[in-house]
Amino acid sequence: GESVGLHLPTLSVQEGDNSIINCAYSNSASDYFIWYKQESGKGPQFIIDIRSNMDKRQGQRVTVLLNKTVKHLSLQIAATQPGDSAVYFCAENLNDYKLSFGAGTTVTVRA
Amino acid sequence: SQTIHQWPATLVQPVGSPLSLECTVEGTSNPNLYWYRQAAGRGLQLLFYSVGIGQISSEVPQNLSASRPQDRQFILSSKKLLLSDSGFYLCAWQGRELGELFFGEGSRLTVL
C-alpha cells in the first residue's frame, strides 16, 4: 500500500505486504528529517531519521528515502504487521529549536 | 538513560476552571523543552518551547501559559479553561546532537 503526499491521510495495507508512507516537506534548507509513530492514546515515538547529506537510511524493517530535488520523504515498512497500525508523522528540522510536523498518515493493517 | 514524565494522564475540567499540567525530564541537563497540542485526528501544534529556566517562547496566541521553574520541569497552565482547550497535550525534550524530539505519554484534557 502507498499514500501520496499529505492529502491522503489514511493507508490500508494487508498484513505481510510492504507499506509506503509519503511526505512532502516545505523548506529546502531543512537538513534533518524524522519519522514518528503514534499509537492511539500515546505520545509519538521516534522511528528513524535521516540527514540531508543522505538519500536512504535503513533500520529494522523500515527504510527512509529522501529526495531533496522534489522535497519528498518516504517511509517504507517491510512485511507490515498488525502492531504497525498507527499514525505516522514526518518532521523536518526548521532550525535549532523547531521541528515542523506533517499532518500524519493513519495506517491500518488488515489481517 | 533519559526519561520524560508528564501528568496527569487524563483530566476532565469544567469551563472556567484552572489548569496545571506538569512535565519533568530525567537523565539530561539543560534540555530544550516543548509543549504541543494535538486535536482529535489532527497533527501536532507547537504551543511553547523553552531553552532554559525562566525562558519561554510562545508560538501561538492562546489561553494558555507555560513556565519553567527548574531546569528539568516544564508546566503548562491556564487561569480559565475554554471548551476549545480540549485536546491531547504532549511534552517533549530535544536531543542535543541532532535535534530530534522525545515525547512524553501525553495528557488528555476534556473541558466540559
Backbone of each chain as ProteinMPNN parsed JSONL, in Angstrom:
{"seq_chain_A": "GESVGLHLPTLSVQEGDNSIINCAYSNSASDYFIWYKQESGKGPQFIIDIRSNMDKRQGQRVTVLLNKTVKHLSLQIAATQPGDSAVYFCAENLNDYKLSFGAGTTVTVRA", "coords_chain_A": {"N_chain_A": [[0.834, -1.194, 0.0], [0.347, 2.347, -0.58], [0.715, 5.757, 0.248], [0.099, 9.101, -0.769], [1.671, 12.12, -0.567], [0.431, 14.683, 1.622], [-2.232, 14.643, 1.399], [-3.695, 12.4, 1.458], [-4.797, 10.97, 4.014], [-5.011, 8.404, 5.092], [-4.05, 4.962, 5.078], [-4.492, 1.743, 4.01], [-3.395, -1.495, 4.489], [-2.496, -4.793, 3.613], [-1.729, -7.346, 5.89], [1.602, -8.387, 6.044], [2.278, -7.343, 3.592], [4.271, -4.757, 1.995], [4.542, -1.391, 3.157], [4.221, 1.977, 2.108], [4.747, 5.183, 3.044], [4.233, 8.51, 2.368], [5.605, 11.83, 2.279], [5.578, 15.295, 1.863], [7.837, 17.865, 2.223], [8.479, 21.255, 3.357], [10.577, 23.145, 3.43], [13.41, 23.908, 1.718], [15.834, 24.273, 2.882], [15.944, 22.662, 5.095], [17.675, 20.321, 7.092], [17.494, 17.946, 8.357], [15.547, 15.132, 9.086], [12.732, 13.366, 10.366], [10.925, 10.417, 11.188], [7.984, 9.632, 12.925], [6.058, 7.429, 14.995], [2.79, 7.104, 16.116], [0.842, 5.601, 18.39], [-2.548, 4.886, 19.327], [-3.699, 7.097, 21.761], [-1.217, 7.535, 22.864], [2.062, 9.087, 23.201], [4.017, 10.362, 20.426], [6.459, 8.223, 18.93], [9.875, 7.992, 18.227], [11.016, 6.778, 15.133], [12.829, 6.566, 12.898], [15.508, 8.422, 11.463], [16.963, 10.854, 9.189], [19.657, 12.533, 7.681], [20.271, 15.415, 5.621], [22.382, 14.98, 3.941], [22.247, 12.461, 3.083], [20.497, 9.966, 1.132], [19.137, 7.724, 1.67], [18.239, 5.567, 4.305], [18.434, 2.821, 6.454], [16.572, 0.919, 8.814], [15.41, -1.34, 11.318], [13.303, -3.247, 9.617], [12.319, -0.927, 8.525], [12.713, 1.735, 6.169], [13.959, 4.836, 5.239], [13.582, 7.229, 2.735], [14.96, 9.947, 1.02], [14.338, 12.59, -1.083], [15.703, 15.268, -2.17], [15.48, 16.929, -4.312], [12.813, 17.109, -5.104], [11.743, 17.645, -2.695], [10.794, 15.529, -0.975], [9.865, 12.927, 1.172], [9.949, 9.588, 2.282], [8.629, 6.74, 3.997], [9.261, 3.417, 4.3], [7.839, 0.393, 5.185], [8.613, -2.831, 5.802], [7.059, -5.995, 5.273], [4.513, -5.601, 6.705], [3.01, -5.505, 9.906], [0.352, -6.269, 12.289], [0.888, -4.733, 14.585], [1.964, -2.483, 13.513], [0.007, -0.733, 12.935], [-0.983, 2.525, 13.21], [-0.624, 6.117, 13.604], [1.442, 7.897, 11.453], [3.945, 10.291, 11.411], [5.794, 12.666, 9.587], [8.641, 14.76, 10.09], [10.393, 17.826, 9.823], [13.459, 19.519, 10.398], [13.406, 22.744, 11.105], [14.958, 24.737, 12.257], [17.365, 25.288, 14.894], [15.698, 24.903, 17.052], [13.12, 24.11, 16.375], [10.868, 21.667, 15.189], [8.991, 20.909, 12.337], [5.924, 19.436, 11.823], [4.308, 17.055, 9.723], [0.892, 16.407, 8.618], [0.186, 13.82, 9.186], [-0.301, 10.286, 8.629], [-2.678, 7.8, 8.765], [-2.226, 4.49, 9.353], [-3.637, 1.42, 8.673], [-3.649, -1.95, 9.341], [-4.668, -4.781, 7.684], [-5.9, -7.927, 8.564]], "CA_chain_A": [[0.0, 0.0, 0.0], [1.134, 3.569, -0.683], [-0.001, 7.017, 0.393], [0.714, 10.151, -1.574], [1.648, 13.454, -0.004], [-0.297, 14.88, 2.857], [-3.636, 14.796, 1.074], [-4.328, 11.105, 1.64], [-4.392, 10.763, 5.393], [-5.164, 7.034, 5.549], [-3.456, 3.913, 4.258], [-4.88, 0.407, 4.436], [-2.424, -2.414, 3.908], [-2.656, -6.181, 4.011], [-0.646, -7.87, 6.719], [2.642, -9.058, 5.279], [2.687, -6.502, 2.459], [5.096, -3.588, 2.317], [3.835, -0.103, 3.217], [4.993, 3.17, 1.76], [4.095, 6.4, 3.52], [4.915, 9.625, 1.733], [5.518, 13.129, 2.942], [6.206, 16.409, 1.164], [8.247, 18.87, 3.195], [8.286, 22.607, 2.817], [11.738, 24.036, 3.457], [14.549, 23.31, 1.036], [17.017, 24.411, 3.74], [15.899, 21.692, 6.192], [18.813, 19.411, 6.964], [17.307, 16.769, 9.204], [14.163, 14.685, 8.969], [12.43, 12.282, 11.296], [9.61, 9.774, 11.154], [7.453, 9.227, 14.222], [4.889, 6.557, 15.021], [1.959, 7.4, 17.278], [-0.26, 4.678, 18.652], [-3.707, 5.547, 19.899], [-3.622, 7.486, 23.162], [0.166, 7.61, 23.34], [2.894, 10.089, 22.572], [4.767, 9.9, 19.248], [7.728, 7.552, 19.183], [10.885, 8.103, 17.182], [11.231, 5.546, 14.374], [14.06, 6.633, 12.129], [15.81, 9.772, 10.998], [17.905, 10.935, 8.087], [20.211, 13.863, 7.454], [20.102, 15.82, 4.222], [23.519, 14.534, 3.13], [21.973, 11.073, 2.727], [19.222, 9.801, 0.431], [18.493, 6.494, 2.119], [18.734, 5.023, 5.566], [17.644, 1.635, 6.799], [16.516, 0.443, 10.186], [14.837, -2.664, 11.395], [12.074, -3.324, 8.82], [11.951, 0.39, 7.993], [13.676, 2.45, 5.341], [13.558, 6.196, 4.911], [14.163, 7.742, 1.499], [14.898, 11.399, 0.934], [14.569, 13.169, -2.406], [15.773, 16.708, -1.936], [15.128, 17.646, -5.542], [11.375, 17.385, -5.094], [11.377, 17.826, -1.288], [9.918, 14.408, -0.687], [10.376, 11.975, 2.156], [9.058, 8.434, 2.39], [8.931, 5.692, 4.971], [8.86, 2.103, 3.829], [7.783, -0.621, 6.225], [8.615, -4.161, 5.178], [6.269, -7.051, 5.925], [3.714, -4.887, 7.697], [2.399, -6.331, 10.946], [-0.744, -5.575, 12.993], [1.441, -3.746, 15.506], [2.367, -1.278, 12.781], [-1.164, 0.152, 12.836], [-0.719, 3.74, 13.992], [-0.476, 7.325, 12.791], [2.85, 8.158, 11.175], [4.229, 11.693, 11.13], [7.132, 13.098, 9.217], [9.008, 16.046, 10.672], [11.61, 18.427, 9.302], [14.091, 20.424, 11.351], [13.441, 24.072, 10.502], [16.112, 25.433, 12.828], [17.888, 24.568, 16.059], [14.717, 24.692, 18.106], [11.786, 23.733, 15.939], [10.523, 20.673, 14.185], [7.681, 21.103, 11.725], [5.34, 18.114, 11.619], [3.27, 16.855, 8.734], [-0.447, 16.173, 9.153], [0.084, 12.442, 9.641], [-0.989, 9.266, 7.846], [-3.156, 6.695, 9.592], [-2.004, 3.194, 8.713], [-4.438, 0.326, 9.215], [-3.19, -3.218, 8.804], [-5.758, -5.768, 7.565], [-5.431, -9.304, 8.836]], "C_chain_A": [[0.869, 1.244, 0.0], [0.235, 4.789, -0.495], [0.751, 8.09, -0.369], [0.549, 11.477, -0.869], [0.876, 13.516, 1.29], [-1.785, 14.912, 2.608], [-4.372, 13.465, 1.16], [-3.966, 10.629, 3.02], [-4.513, 9.34, 5.89], [-4.528, 6.078, 4.553], [-3.879, 2.569, 4.84], [-3.986, -0.594, 3.728], [-2.68, -3.818, 4.454], [-1.454, -6.625, 4.842], [0.338, -8.653, 5.85], [3.114, -8.281, 4.064], [3.623, -5.405, 2.95], [4.233, -2.327, 2.285], [4.777, 1.011, 2.79], [4.175, 4.383, 2.179], [4.902, 7.576, 3.001], [4.673, 10.932, 2.466], [6.229, 14.163, 2.076], [6.598, 17.453, 2.199], [8.382, 20.225, 2.529], [9.573, 23.403, 2.61], [12.956, 23.372, 2.824], [15.835, 23.412, 1.862], [17.014, 23.422, 4.911], [16.986, 20.647, 5.999], [18.65, 18.123, 7.755], [15.837, 16.417, 9.217], [13.945, 13.452, 9.837], [11.054, 11.7, 10.968], [9.248, 9.337, 12.57], [6.248, 8.32, 14.013], [4.088, 6.881, 16.279], [0.817, 6.399, 17.361], [-1.352, 5.414, 19.409], [-3.518, 5.841, 21.386], [-2.231, 7.61, 23.724], [0.906, 8.746, 22.662], [3.62, 9.521, 21.363], [6.097, 9.269, 19.645], [8.633, 7.701, 17.969], [11.042, 6.755, 16.483], [12.602, 5.555, 13.723], [14.265, 8.063, 11.671], [16.8, 9.707, 9.834], [18.393, 12.376, 7.953], [20.192, 14.156, 5.958], [21.273, 15.414, 3.336], [23.392, 13.051, 2.738], [20.685, 11.033, 1.912], [18.487, 8.534, 0.841], [19.113, 6.068, 3.438], [17.825, 3.876, 5.975], [17.715, 1.354, 8.276], [15.965, -0.965, 10.187], [13.455, -2.646, 10.75], [11.617, -1.977, 8.257], [13.096, 0.987, 7.194], [13.126, 3.841, 5.085], [14.318, 6.628, 3.662], [13.947, 9.247, 1.447], [15.233, 11.844, -0.477], [14.528, 14.679, -2.257], [15.352, 17.515, -3.149], [13.657, 18.051, -5.539], [10.859, 17.562, -3.672], [10.382, 16.766, -0.837], [10.632, 13.409, 0.217], [9.422, 10.785, 2.179], [9.567, 7.459, 3.438], [8.4, 4.379, 4.413], [8.914, 1.13, 5.001], [7.679, -1.973, 5.539], [7.763, -5.128, 5.998], [5.428, -6.484, 7.062], [2.97, -5.84, 8.625], [1.259, -5.574, 11.62], [-0.254, -4.507, 13.951], [1.931, -2.477, 14.829], [1.199, -0.315, 12.588], [-0.983, 1.342, 13.776], [-0.82, 4.937, 13.055], [1.014, 7.609, 12.657], [3.016, 9.617, 10.762], [5.652, 11.841, 10.614], [7.389, 14.447, 9.87], [10.293, 16.527, 10.042], [12.132, 19.424, 10.321], [14.247, 21.785, 10.694], [14.629, 24.895, 10.999], [16.526, 24.677, 14.08], [16.812, 24.187, 17.062], [13.413, 24.06, 17.636], [11.788, 22.606, 14.929], [9.15, 21.028, 13.64], [7.133, 19.736, 11.347], [4.338, 18.133, 10.471], [1.959, 16.505, 9.413], [-0.628, 14.744, 9.641], [-0.685, 11.555, 8.689], [-1.391, 8.137, 8.771], [-3.014, 5.397, 8.813], [-2.831, 2.141, 9.431], [-4.005, -0.956, 8.539], [-4.341, -4.22, 8.836], [-5.192, -7.169, 7.771], [-5.697, -10.227, 7.648]], "O_chain_A": [[1.99, 1.223, 0.509], [-0.877, 4.838, -1.022], [1.957, 7.961, -0.579], [-0.57, 11.913, -0.601], [0.695, 12.505, 1.969], [-2.546, 15.188, 3.535], [-5.584, 13.428, 0.947], [-2.949, 9.96, 3.202], [-4.144, 9.077, 7.035], [-4.475, 6.344, 3.353], [-3.652, 2.293, 6.018], [-3.837, -0.546, 2.507], [-3.036, -3.989, 5.619], [-0.309, -6.308, 4.52], [-0.061, -9.478, 5.028], [4.21, -8.517, 3.557], [3.75, -5.16, 4.15], [3.308, -2.217, 1.48], [5.974, 0.982, 3.078], [3.05, 4.577, 1.719], [6.119, 7.628, 3.177], [3.678, 11.108, 3.169], [7.347, 13.935, 1.613], [5.751, 17.882, 2.983], [8.397, 20.335, 1.303], [9.647, 24.242, 1.712], [13.469, 22.382, 3.345], [16.812, 22.718, 1.579], [17.996, 23.353, 5.65], [17.197, 20.149, 4.893], [19.567, 17.304, 7.813], [14.98, 17.292, 9.342], [14.835, 12.622, 10.018], [10.148, 12.41, 10.53], [10.057, 8.768, 13.303], [5.527, 8.417, 13.02], [4.641, 6.928, 17.378], [-0.062, 6.364, 16.499], [-1.105, 6.435, 20.05], [-3.215, 4.943, 22.171], [-2.064, 7.774, 24.933], [0.436, 9.302, 21.669], [3.819, 8.308, 21.283], [6.767, 9.723, 20.572], [8.196, 7.55, 16.828], [11.182, 5.72, 17.135], [13.427, 4.674, 13.96], [13.307, 8.82, 11.512], [17.384, 8.665, 9.539], [17.616, 13.319, 8.1], [20.108, 13.243, 5.136], [21.176, 15.493, 2.112], [24.302, 12.47, 2.147], [19.871, 11.954, 1.988], [17.356, 8.296, 0.417], [20.318, 6.186, 3.66], [16.603, 3.959, 5.855], [18.754, 1.521, 8.915], [16.041, -1.686, 9.192], [12.527, -2.066, 11.313], [10.599, -1.921, 7.567], [14.272, 0.779, 7.493], [11.952, 3.998, 4.751], [15.526, 6.424, 3.546], [12.875, 9.746, 1.79], [16.294, 11.51, -1.005], [13.459, 15.288, -2.222], [14.915, 18.659, -3.02], [13.299, 19.167, -5.914], [9.647, 17.624, -3.466], [9.281, 17.072, -0.381], [11.812, 13.099, 0.049], [8.207, 10.967, 2.103], [10.762, 7.372, 3.718], [7.217, 4.263, 4.094], [9.913, 1.057, 5.717], [6.744, -2.217, 4.776], [7.745, -5.088, 7.228], [5.608, -6.842, 8.226], [2.387, -6.835, 8.194], [1.205, -4.347, 11.529], [-0.909, -3.478, 14.115], [2.273, -1.504, 15.5], [1.395, 0.807, 12.122], [-0.846, 1.174, 14.988], [-1.072, 4.784, 11.859], [1.753, 7.563, 13.64], [2.315, 10.109, 9.877], [6.587, 11.228, 11.13], [6.452, 15.187, 10.167], [11.186, 15.729, 9.757], [11.362, 20.088, 11.016], [15.108, 21.971, 9.833], [15.227, 25.658, 10.24], [16.085, 23.55, 14.301], [16.992, 23.25, 17.84], [12.671, 23.519, 18.456], [12.566, 22.577, 13.975], [8.252, 21.403, 14.394], [7.787, 18.969, 10.641], [3.613, 19.11, 10.278], [1.909, 16.326, 10.629], [-1.525, 14.486, 10.444], [-1.611, 12.008, 8.017], [-0.554, 7.577, 9.48], [-3.608, 5.228, 7.748], [-2.737, 1.989, 10.649], [-3.991, -1.046, 7.311], [-4.919, -4.475, 9.892], [-4.151, -7.532, 7.224], [-5.37, -11.412, 7.703]]}, "seq_chain_B": "SQTIHQWPATLVQPVGSPLSLECTVEGTSNPNLYWYRQAAGRGLQLLFYSVGIGQISSEVPQNLSASRPQDRQFILSSKKLLLSDSGFYLCAWQGRELGELFFGEGSRLTVL", "coords_chain_B": {"N_chain_B": [[19.905, 6.583, 31.236], [17.655, 8.752, 29.427], [14.52, 9.968, 30.57], [11.094, 10.929, 30.336], [8.407, 12.418, 31.968], [4.974, 13.06, 32.269], [2.103, 14.544, 33.732], [-1.285, 15.178, 34.919], [-2.401, 12.038, 33.389], [-4.929, 11.951, 32.366], [-7.583, 14.271, 32.296], [-10.483, 15.901, 33.333], [-12.189, 18.814, 33.123], [-14.181, 21.602, 34.217], [-15.479, 24.327, 32.217], [-13.856, 27.43, 32.605], [-12.388, 26.768, 34.817], [-9.145, 26.384, 36.47], [-5.944, 25.238, 35.117], [-3.272, 22.923, 35.333], [-0.627, 21.34, 34.0], [2.016, 19.101, 34.286], [5.444, 18.475, 33.574], [8.338, 16.542, 33.641], [11.801, 15.922, 33.149], [14.297, 13.443, 33.161], [17.711, 12.501, 33.52], [19.135, 14.117, 31.814], [20.627, 17.313, 31.276], [19.811, 20.796, 31.225], [17.886, 20.711, 29.041], [16.219, 21.508, 25.921], [12.815, 22.221, 26.046], [9.403, 21.359, 25.312], [5.942, 22.103, 24.655], [3.267, 20.614, 23.097], [0.129, 20.576, 21.358], [-2.475, 18.407, 20.429], [-5.205, 18.089, 18.507], [-8.137, 16.019, 18.18], [-7.542, 13.454, 15.89], [-5.783, 14.983, 14.447], [-2.773, 16.843, 13.492], [0.327, 17.853, 15.111], [0.555, 20.669, 17.095], [2.722, 23.208, 17.882], [2.999, 24.746, 20.978], [4.496, 26.026, 23.096], [7.986, 26.638, 23.726], [11.073, 26.081, 25.482], [14.289, 27.174, 26.244], [15.739, 27.32, 28.492], [15.83, 27.821, 32.115], [13.157, 29.792, 33.146], [12.906, 30.877, 30.622], [10.731, 31.301, 28.09], [9.134, 30.665, 25.062], [6.466, 31.578, 23.051], [4.348, 30.151, 20.691], [1.838, 30.451, 19.53], [-0.897, 32.685, 19.901], [-2.952, 32.391, 22.749], [-5.035, 30.857, 25.237], [-3.414, 29.813, 27.139], [-0.522, 29.342, 29.255], [2.991, 28.978, 29.914], [5.56, 27.727, 32.084], [8.857, 27.516, 33.424], [10.157, 26.537, 36.047], [12.289, 25.092, 37.088], [15.286, 23.435, 35.937], [14.638, 20.988, 34.675], [11.913, 20.899, 34.567], [8.733, 21.565, 33.32], [5.882, 23.446, 32.922], [2.486, 23.621, 32.052], [-0.131, 25.898, 31.941], [-3.364, 27.306, 32.763], [-5.545, 29.974, 33.543], [-8.274, 30.157, 33.252], [-10.137, 27.806, 31.793], [-11.173, 27.119, 28.421], [-13.689, 25.717, 26.231], [-12.468, 25.098, 23.842], [-9.928, 24.454, 24.58], [-9.703, 21.791, 24.974], [-8.027, 18.715, 24.331], [-5.151, 16.756, 23.355], [-2.289, 16.863, 25.109], [1.128, 17.229, 24.752], [4.315, 16.813, 26.075], [7.744, 17.406, 25.386], [11.249, 16.702, 25.04], [14.364, 17.854, 23.681], [16.848, 16.272, 21.799], [20.324, 16.867, 21.996], [22.288, 16.531, 20.007], [21.271, 16.029, 17.378], [18.753, 17.109, 17.291], [16.36, 15.804, 17.47], [13.07, 15.104, 18.76], [11.827, 13.88, 21.854], [9.057, 12.423, 23.148], [6.663, 12.702, 25.835], [4.102, 10.662, 27.394], [1.708, 11.924, 27.132], [-1.128, 14.04, 27.957], [-4.485, 13.899, 28.338], [-6.919, 16.238, 27.95], [-10.146, 17.16, 28.74], [-12.524, 19.549, 28.377], [-15.471, 20.588, 29.812]], "CA_chain_B": [[19.111, 6.96, 30.071], [16.743, 9.851, 29.67], [13.096, 9.665, 30.623], [10.233, 12.098, 30.436], [7.149, 12.088, 32.605], [4.01, 14.143, 32.339], [0.878, 14.18, 34.454], [-1.937, 13.873, 34.918], [-2.597, 11.414, 32.088], [-6.284, 12.286, 31.931], [-8.138, 15.343, 33.119], [-11.772, 16.443, 32.902], [-12.32, 20.059, 33.863], [-15.266, 22.482, 33.738], [-15.119, 25.617, 31.625], [-13.583, 28.47, 33.579], [-11.523, 26.278, 35.902], [-7.714, 26.486, 36.133], [-5.273, 24.041, 34.613], [-1.836, 22.788, 35.504], [-0.036, 20.09, 33.53], [3.421, 19.142, 34.651], [6.348, 17.617, 32.807], [9.711, 16.52, 34.134], [12.749, 15.124, 32.377], [15.399, 12.921, 33.96], [18.833, 11.927, 32.793], [19.779, 15.092, 30.945], [20.636, 18.639, 31.89], [19.55, 21.935, 30.356], [17.273, 20.332, 27.761], [15.132, 22.299, 25.344], [11.545, 21.563, 26.377], [8.323, 21.744, 24.408], [4.558, 21.683, 24.819], [2.486, 20.513, 21.871], [-1.263, 20.155, 21.496], [-2.954, 17.618, 19.306], [-6.648, 17.912, 18.478], [-8.514, 14.663, 17.766], [-7.335, 13.147, 14.482], [-5.025, 16.042, 13.783], [-1.334, 16.861, 13.704], [0.896, 18.433, 16.325], [0.703, 22.125, 17.088], [3.653, 23.673, 18.901], [2.448, 25.804, 21.812], [5.577, 26.734, 23.782], [9.233, 25.935, 23.939], [11.93, 26.734, 26.458], [15.699, 26.8, 26.111], [16.376, 27.397, 29.801], [14.985, 28.227, 33.235], [12.543, 31.105, 33.022], [12.863, 31.319, 29.224], [9.58, 30.703, 27.436], [8.727, 31.233, 23.777], [5.108, 31.184, 22.707], [4.194, 30.047, 19.244], [0.519, 30.9, 19.081], [-1.665, 33.36, 20.964], [-3.928, 31.441, 23.251], [-5.494, 30.967, 26.61], [-2.522, 29.021, 27.962], [0.803, 29.88, 29.537], [3.952, 27.949, 30.311], [6.617, 28.188, 32.973], [9.947, 26.566, 33.64], [10.742, 26.957, 37.324], [13.538, 24.349, 37.298], [15.938, 23.053, 34.688], [14.015, 19.85, 34.027], [10.484, 20.943, 34.847], [8.024, 22.444, 32.397], [4.491, 23.43, 33.368], [1.505, 24.266, 31.192], [-1.178, 26.383, 32.835], [-4.396, 28.231, 32.327], [-6.323, 30.502, 34.67], [-9.687, 29.835, 32.991], [-10.198, 26.952, 30.608], [-12.226, 27.241, 27.42], [-14.013, 24.453, 25.582], [-11.507, 24.877, 22.765], [-8.655, 23.975, 25.131], [-9.7, 20.32, 24.998], [-7.076, 18.13, 23.398], [-4.114, 15.861, 23.86], [-1.129, 17.723, 25.302], [2.362, 16.448, 24.755], [5.573, 17.445, 26.448], [8.872, 16.767, 24.712], [12.578, 17.296, 25.2], [15.095, 17.789, 22.433], [18.195, 15.741, 21.809], [21.291, 17.94, 21.712], [23.161, 16.323, 18.861], [20.594, 16.113, 16.091], [17.538, 17.91, 17.4], [15.117, 15.02, 17.494], [12.247, 15.281, 19.952], [11.373, 12.69, 22.56], [7.783, 12.823, 23.719], [6.03, 12.02, 26.944], [2.951, 9.84, 27.048], [0.566, 12.778, 26.83], [-2.188, 14.314, 28.927], [-5.727, 14.172, 27.611], [-7.749, 17.218, 28.663], [-11.502, 17.385, 28.25], [-13.17, 20.682, 29.047], [-16.917, 20.432, 29.644]], "C_chain_B": [[18.115, 8.05, 30.455], [15.298, 9.369, 29.695], [12.33, 10.962, 30.764], [8.89, 11.652, 31.004], [6.233, 13.296, 32.541], [2.751, 13.628, 33.02], [0.026, 15.4, 34.714], [-2.129, 13.326, 33.508], [-3.955, 11.798, 31.504], [-6.865, 13.315, 32.881], [-9.454, 15.798, 32.514], [-12.048, 17.658, 33.774], [-13.508, 20.873, 33.345], [-14.71, 23.752, 33.116], [-14.91, 26.636, 32.737], [-12.692, 28.037, 34.729], [-10.061, 26.416, 35.499], [-7.144, 25.146, 35.692], [-3.802, 24.077, 34.994], [-1.427, 21.394, 35.052], [1.461, 20.176, 33.779], [4.225, 18.103, 33.867], [7.727, 17.69, 33.437], [10.549, 15.568, 33.288], [13.855, 14.675, 33.315], [16.495, 12.405, 33.053], [19.505, 12.851, 31.805], [19.727, 16.441, 31.641], [20.453, 19.711, 30.823], [18.932, 21.538, 29.005], [16.394, 21.451, 27.227], [13.848, 21.507, 25.58], [10.405, 22.163, 25.568], [6.968, 21.296, 24.943], [3.878, 21.736, 23.453], [1.049, 20.191, 22.238], [-1.663, 19.43, 20.226], [-4.465, 17.484, 19.432], [-6.951, 16.522, 17.912], [-8.322, 14.48, 16.26], [-6.512, 14.166, 13.717], [-3.538, 15.914, 14.079], [-0.951, 17.572, 14.981], [1.086, 19.938, 16.16], [1.636, 22.532, 18.222], [3.038, 24.853, 19.648], [3.561, 26.663, 22.417], [6.858, 25.917, 23.671], [10.109, 26.77, 24.855], [13.352, 26.234, 26.297], [16.437, 26.886, 27.433], [15.394, 27.854, 30.862], [14.459, 29.632, 33.025], [12.422, 31.627, 31.607], [11.768, 30.563, 28.489], [9.325, 31.438, 26.12], [7.363, 30.684, 23.425], [4.94, 31.202, 21.205], [2.873, 30.593, 18.744], [-0.173, 31.617, 20.226], [-2.79, 32.459, 21.444], [-4.224, 31.715, 24.714], [-4.557, 30.264, 27.582], [-1.224, 29.76, 28.219], [1.706, 28.729, 29.953], [4.983, 28.567, 31.233], [7.653, 27.088, 33.122], [10.673, 26.982, 34.915], [12.065, 26.257, 37.653], [14.041, 23.825, 35.951], [15.183, 21.96, 33.944], [12.523, 19.754, 34.299], [9.819, 21.966, 33.953], [6.541, 22.308, 32.713], [3.621, 24.185, 32.371], [0.308, 24.643, 32.038], [-2.226, 27.185, 32.092], [-5.132, 28.728, 33.565], [-7.799, 30.146, 34.51], [-9.786, 29.057, 31.688], [-11.392, 27.276, 29.723], [-12.521, 25.864, 26.842], [-12.959, 24.088, 24.535], [-10.135, 24.437, 23.268], [-8.6, 22.452, 25.226], [-8.717, 19.788, 23.97], [-6.103, 17.22, 24.114], [-2.829, 16.683, 23.914], [0.119, 16.862, 25.49], [3.542, 17.318, 25.142], [6.698, 16.701, 25.742], [10.17, 17.451, 25.109], [13.366, 17.014, 23.929], [16.482, 17.231, 22.625], [19.183, 16.803, 21.339], [22.011, 17.772, 20.392], [22.461, 16.586, 17.539], [19.321, 16.945, 16.132], [16.259, 17.123, 17.386], [14.379, 15.263, 18.808], [11.845, 13.93, 20.52], [10.153, 13.096, 23.387], [7.417, 12.032, 24.96], [4.8, 11.276, 26.459], [1.683, 10.652, 26.822], [-0.405, 12.927, 27.98], [-3.442, 14.675, 28.147], [-6.623, 15.056, 28.463], [-9.098, 17.318, 27.971], [-12.115, 18.506, 29.069], [-14.659, 20.603, 28.752], [-17.669, 21.716, 29.99]], "O_chain_B": [[17.782, 8.243, 31.624], [14.91, 8.48, 28.937], [12.854, 11.964, 31.251], [8.317, 10.648, 30.58], [6.675, 14.428, 32.738], [2.384, 12.458, 32.906], [0.527, 16.524, 34.733], [-2.029, 14.075, 32.536], [-4.1, 11.95, 30.291], [-6.674, 13.25, 34.095], [-9.532, 16.053, 31.312], [-12.133, 17.555, 34.998], [-13.807, 20.832, 32.151], [-13.611, 24.194, 33.449], [-15.686, 26.699, 33.691], [-12.282, 28.87, 35.537], [-9.76, 26.552, 34.313], [-7.752, 24.089, 35.861], [-3.169, 25.132, 34.978], [-1.829, 20.393, 35.645], [2.09, 21.2, 33.514], [3.743, 17.015, 33.552], [8.224, 18.776, 33.734], [10.064, 14.554, 32.786], [14.3, 15.442, 34.168], [16.231, 11.929, 31.949], [20.36, 12.415, 31.033], [18.875, 16.674, 32.497], [20.879, 19.556, 29.678], [19.399, 21.975, 27.953], [15.878, 22.257, 28.002], [13.791, 20.299, 25.35], [10.445, 23.334, 25.189], [6.852, 20.257, 25.594], [3.907, 22.751, 22.758], [0.778, 19.609, 23.289], [-1.254, 19.782, 19.119], [-4.956, 16.84, 20.359], [-6.108, 15.925, 17.242], [-8.861, 15.241, 15.456], [-6.541, 14.205, 12.487], [-3.099, 15.02, 14.802], [-1.797, 17.858, 15.828], [1.701, 20.403, 15.2], [1.371, 22.237, 19.387], [2.611, 25.834, 19.038], [3.561, 27.884, 22.262], [6.833, 24.694, 23.541], [9.929, 27.98, 24.995], [13.596, 25.03, 26.221], [17.624, 26.565, 27.505], [14.264, 28.23, 30.553], [15.226, 30.557, 32.757], [11.887, 32.716, 31.4], [11.855, 29.352, 28.288], [9.304, 32.667, 26.073], [7.128, 29.477, 23.491], [5.342, 32.152, 20.531], [2.803, 31.142, 17.644], [-0.054, 31.213, 21.383], [-3.492, 31.841, 20.643], [-3.729, 32.667, 25.319], [-4.893, 30.135, 28.76], [-0.869, 30.689, 27.493], [1.236, 27.646, 30.3], [5.25, 29.768, 31.177], [7.364, 25.901, 32.969], [11.678, 27.691, 34.865], [12.869, 26.786, 38.42], [13.304, 23.785, 34.966], [15.094, 21.996, 32.716], [11.942, 18.67, 34.266], [10.284, 23.1, 33.84], [6.005, 21.201, 32.766], [3.989, 25.263, 31.905], [-0.219, 23.81, 32.775], [-2.019, 27.666, 30.978], [-5.317, 27.98, 34.525], [-8.491, 29.869, 35.49], [-9.544, 29.599, 30.609], [-12.464, 27.652, 30.198], [-11.703, 24.951, 26.949], [-12.609, 22.919, 24.369], [-9.27, 24.084, 22.468], [-7.548, 21.889, 25.529], [-8.587, 20.336, 22.876], [-6.222, 16.955, 25.311], [-2.34, 17.146, 22.884], [0.145, 15.913, 26.274], [3.739, 18.41, 24.608], [6.606, 15.492, 25.527], [10.185, 18.628, 25.466], [13.079, 16.066, 23.198], [17.216, 17.666, 23.513], [18.907, 17.546, 20.398], [22.316, 18.759, 19.722], [22.993, 17.285, 16.677], [18.868, 17.433, 15.097], [15.176, 17.702, 17.299], [14.986, 15.585, 19.829], [11.564, 12.978, 19.792], [10.222, 14.002, 24.217], [7.794, 10.871, 25.124], [4.494, 11.262, 25.266], [0.68, 10.107, 26.362], [-0.5, 12.068, 28.857], [-3.454, 15.643, 27.386], [-7.033, 14.674, 29.559], [-9.175, 17.535, 26.761], [-12.212, 18.423, 30.293], [-15.068, 20.557, 27.592], [-18.897, 21.755, 29.902]]}, "name": "protein", "num_of_chains": 2, "seq": "GESVGLHLPTLSVQEGDNSIINCAYSNSASDYFIWYKQESGKGPQFIIDIRSNMDKRQGQRVTVLLNKTVKHLSLQIAATQPGDSAVYFCAENLNDYKLSFGAGTTVTVRASQTIHQWPATLVQPVGSPLSLECTVEGTSNPNLYWYRQAAGRGLQLLFYSVGIGQISSEVPQNLSASRPQDRQFILSSKKLLLSDSGFYLCAWQGRELGELFFGEGSRLTVL"}
